[in-house]
Amino acid sequence: MTVLVRVEPYEGMAAGDEVLLRWDSGVVRTSWTQSRVVAEQAVGKDLEFSVPASGGGTVRVSYVVEGPTGSRRLSAPLALALSAGSHPGG
């Protein structure tokens, strides 16, 4: 199963920001991270990440934004309950 995670535009979003998505299942080898650098044309738009998820359970999703100057902003973690074949949020 693959889950689509969207990070909505955030205050101060700028080209060159690095966004690190964290998918923490609490189980070794099933937690996942991916980073993406914000392109000029992506400023003000959702960033999308495809996360390989297996089985069910609860995961904690969060992200970190690091600006070009090294400043860091952390999102609040979001707990999602997954079951095999489910679609979070729907």
Secondary structure, 3 states (H helix, E strand, C coil): CEEEEEECCCCCCCCCCEEEEEEECCCCCCCEEEEEECCHHHCCCCEEEEEECCCCEEEEEEEEEECCCCCEEECCCEEEEECCCCCCCC
